[in-house]
Amino acid sequence: MSTLPSLQTSPEMLGRSELAALVARDIPTGSFVNLGIGQPTLVSNFLTEEQNVTLHTENGMLGMGPEAVGEQIDGDLINAGKIPVTELPGASYFHHADSFAIMRGGHLDICVLGAFQVSATGDLANWHTGAPDAIPAVGGAMDLATGAKDVFVMMSLLTRDGASKLVETCTYPLTGVGCVTRVYTERAVFLIGRDGVTVRETFGCTVEELRSLVPMPLLTPAG
């Protein structure tokens, strides 16, 4: 199949901040969003006031702002990843049980999570690698994966050993089944739907190069 250069929107692979900015731009105006621990927390730094996005954090806050720096830091004001954050006008605080009711009750439009693996059908594995010495830490990921209307994943495309994290079938314990709709990596953005995995755009590589790295059929908007 021929190369589709129009899909390459950046001559270089994206860094963490560039990827977070891309995710932020893709979040629709007025959305209620939860940002998971790790890379997803960076997204808060790139949301604009015009987007009117309301951020939820599972430790009991609605209306979270960007990461706190310098004199903004308040040791009592943190997100679920224990990173100091700011609050926006109208922010509210509530019991942990109420926070999980928001997550489980379908009140979140999007959650952005990290992952160890995502399958071709949108299964998510992000809490345990199955290694004997690994410490399982599911937190609220299962609640978010099943409760949010859309699940976006931010992850590196390859492991340190060069294996694809986008796989036909997950080999790690699952967090959620068929829940992921979009995957953001430093090399490409993938859309997961009924027809399979579609490459929306690439960064510093071609679709053919992606196909040599990812062990599954990859579709393009043109077919």
N, C-alpha and C positions, 0 to 999 in steps of 0.2 A: 504494500500500500504506500502511496506517495506521501512525502512530507507535507505538512500543512503549516507553513511558516507563520501564517496569521495567528496561530494559537500562541506563539511565543511573544509574550508581552514584556519580557525583561531579558537583556543579554546575559545577565548573571543570575545565579541562584539567590534567593531572598534570604536576608538575615532575619533574626528573631523579631526585631522591631518593625522591619518592612512587612513581615508576614502578619504581625499583629495589626498594623495599619490597614492592610488589605481586608482582614476579617472585620475590622471596625467599619470600614466603608460599606461592606456588604450587609450590615445589620439594618433592617428597615426602620424608618422613622416611627417613633412611638412604641418600640418593642420593650417588653420586660425580659431581661436577660440575666442568666447566671454565668459567671466565669469561673471555671475550675482552677485547681491548683496547678502551678507551673507556668508554661508559656501563655495559657489563656488569660492570666491576670494582666498581662501587658496590654490587652485590648482596651482596657479602661482608659489608658493614657492617650488614645487616639480617637475617642468618640467626641463628636462636636455638639455644641449646645443646640444647634439646629436639628439634630437627630432626635432630641428629646427621648433618649433611651434611659430607662430606669433599670439600674443594676441591683440585683439581689445577691446577698451572700448568705450561705446556709447557716452561719453562726448567729443570724438574727438581725439583719439590717436590710432595708430597702431604701434606695436613693444613694448608693455608694458613688463616690467620685473617683478621680484618678489616684494613683499611688501617692502617698504623702512623702514629702522631702523636707529636710532642714527643720525649720521651726514649725512646720505643719504637723510634724509627727507627734501623735498622742498615743502612748502605750496602751490605752484602753480602747483605741479605735483601730481594729484590725479586720482583715478579711479571713476567710476560712483557712487560708494558707499562712496565717499569722504575719502577713505583710501589712505594715501601717498604711492606712488609706485615709482619704478625705471624705467628707460628707457634703452632699449638695443641699440647697434649700428645700425643705419639705421632707428630708430624710426621717425615717422612723426606725425604731428598734422594738424587738418583740422576742417572746420566748422561743426557744429552740423548737418546741413542738409546733408552734404556729408557723415557723419558717419551713418546716418539713411539710406542713399542710399546703403551703403555697406550691412547693415542689411536686407533691403527689397529686394535687388537685387540678393539674392542668392549667395553672395560671401563668406559667412561663412560656413565652413565645420561642425562645432559643436558649440552649445552654451550649457553652463552648468548653470542650473537655480535651485533655491529653489522652494518649492511647499507646498501648504496647502493640496492638494489632487491630485492624478493621478488616472485616471480610467483604467479599464481593456483593453480599446481600445486606450489608449494613450492620452486621453483628459487631459489637464493641467489646474489647478486652482491655481493661485499663487499671485493674486493681491488684493483679497477682500474676507473676510469671510462672508459677508452679514450681519454682526452684526451692529445694528443701530448706535453704537458709534465708529465703525471702520473707519479709514481714508483710502479711496481708494487710491492706489498708483501704477498704472499699469506701469508707466515709459515706457521703450522700450520693455517690456516683450512680448507684442503681436507681435511686429515687429520681435523680435528674434525667437519666437516660430514658426512663419509661414515662416520666411526667411531662417533660418539655415537648412542645409541638414540633420542634426541629432540633436536631443534635448536630452541631458542627464540631469537627475534630481538628486540632492542631497537633502535628507531630512531624518528626523527621521521617522522610520516606524510607530510609534504610537504617538497619541496626548497625552497631559498631563492626559487626562481622560482614556487613554488606548484604544482609538478607532484607527483603522487602517486608515492611510492616503492613502493607496492603496485600492481603492474601485471599486465596479462594475460600479457605475455611480457617477460622481461628483455632489455634492449638493451645492457647492459654484459657484459663477459666473466664467465662463470659460475664460481662457487666450488664449487657442488655442485648436483646435479639431484634434484628432488623430495625434498629433505631437511628442509625447514622444516615444523614442525608447529604453531607458534604464533608470533604477532607481537604485540609489546607496543609501543604508541605512546602519545603524550600524549593522544590523542583516543579511542582504543579498543583493545580486545584482540581480535585476529582468530584464529580457529582454522582451520587449513588441512587439509582432508581430501579423500576421494575425491569427495564431492558438491560441493566447491567451498569458498568462503571464508565462514565463519560469524562474525558479530559476537557475541562473548560478552558484552561490556559496553561502555558508552561513558562518556566523561568530558567534561562541558561541551558536549555536542552530541547530536543525535538520530541515529537510523539514517538518516533521510531526508537529513540534512545530510551524513552520511558518503557516501551514495550519489551526492551531487552532486560529491564530491571524488575518489572512487575510480572509475577507469574499468573496472569489472567488476561483474557481479551480486554482491550481498552478501546472504547468507542470514541468518536469525535462528533462534534455538532453536525458535521457534514455526512456522518454515517460510518 
